[in-house]
Amino acid sequence: MYFTDRGLEELEERRGDESVTLSWLADRMRAFVDNNPEFEDAVERLATFLARDDSDDED
């Protein structure tokens, strides 16, 4: 496990049973960047990675 996995594990433990929309996720990511502008590039890269995940189309 990477050190950075702690946040992912907390997310899964606290909210793992919830269903969310991509709109909700995008709003939360925007709020994060508004509060932490130094992470804008990383958040944008993650959003682009998620948007372009074409593994579903390979079936």
Residue pairs with C-beta under 8 A, 6 or more apart in sequence:
1 9
26 47
29 43
29 46
29 47
32 39
32 43
33 39
33 40
33 43
